[in-house]
Amino acid sequence: MSSTKPPPPSPSHVLRTHAAAVCAIYFSDDNERLYSGDASGRVVITNTRTLRPSAVWDAHTDSILGIQEWEDHIITHGRDNKLHVWQRVQEFATALGNSAATPGLQTPQLCYSMDVNALNYCRFSLWPIPGAARDSERRALIALPNLVESSVADIWVLPSRQRLHAAVGKIGLPSSTLEGRGLNPIGIIMSLHLYEVEHPHVSGRKQLRLLCAYENGSVTMWGYTRLDKETSVEGIGWDSLWNVKLHVESVMAMAVSRDGSLALTVSADHLIGRYDLQAADGSSHLHTACVVHRTKHAGNGSIAIRDDGKVCAVGGWDGKIRLYSTKTMKPLGTLEYHKQLVQAVAFARLNSQVTSADALETNVEDDSEDGMTEQEKLERCRWLAAGGLDQRVSLWSLISFGKS
């Protein structure tokens, strides 16, 4: 009997819309748009039905650090020390049968900009303010490296662009992190994630949290513990809730699950850091809540977690994308297409109208409203996108990774 292994999977599609290294990727919440940004500052919006660009523009004069949709806006962040907020372009109603017709490419209108500090290569983190009045302008908090000191962070309010908290992390670092690096033992912030939780001690109140990954390989959870003031300066009121160092090299990328319960970090080393954010709140559980997993592959530059929190994808310096179970960190497979560093990976969203195999049982052949079958919507929820130094974006159709 032949024991020949099946051929390795190939990308479902390859997009060649960039002329520079791809360094940022983002799926819209409805999976209708795929955003990609490159090292020249160009951003491309690809229609995921036709796989043709609907908008292409030079958003920045240097490499793109991050892209994200927010309501009817697009936020782009570049190494040119600028953060721009654009008006989202209107999609052309293009029937699937007419996909060969390419409408004129659009350029989003710039709404406003912010001066930022992009020394860190650290992209912004956005937290839309929940419960905002529906009849007023939507607001969001955005975390960025401090304008002067790259080892601390600022939190701003959009669209007013007022600074709410300044120099988060300037005070309160545990003495155990002082490792001979002088006044700045941890180095600059490499990645951050802003979110909100129920206040641990005051019922009905919320507490801001900022998870920061640093140049020395450590991760610190900061919490704003003051109740008498909504603003802060010089890091006053922000306490280090816990700090752990799992990497021997700088953290290159961090991903947080959509429910905020899990964080993962990768580095130039062969390690993956896993942080159970809920369990880590109790300092006595820190050693079991934050653990390191040793892989056989050193040099990782990007990471993403699927919306259900069960699967993660790690982009390697060798161009390979490795899939792991987030619970056990057991390898689930390797995707091979790119020949050089994979700088960005992103899963399609699972929160669209079709999120489970149960939808296939409806056996609906066509949705009269948008021209897509339920099965097509389900398949699109399983997409993984990756981009790297080869200037290409690969799209992969993944299996469900169920118990079988």
Protein Blocks (a to p, Z undefined) as FASTA:
>chain_A
ZZbdcdddddfbdcdfbfbdcfbdcddfklpaccdddfkopacdddfklopafbdcdfbf
bdcfbdcdehjaccdddfkopacdddddddddddfklmmpccdddddddfbdcdddfklo
pacdddddehiafkbccddddddddfklmmbccddddfklpafbghihkaopafklmgon
ajalnopafbdcddddddfkbghiacdddddddfkopacddddfbfkbcbdeehioiacf
bdcdfbfbdcfbdcddfkopaccdddfblcdcdddfklmmpmklmmmmpccdddfbehif
bdcddfklpaccdddfkopacdddfklopafbdcdfbfbdcfbdcdddfkbmblcfklmm
nopabdfknopafklmmmmmmpccdddfkopacdddddekiaZZ
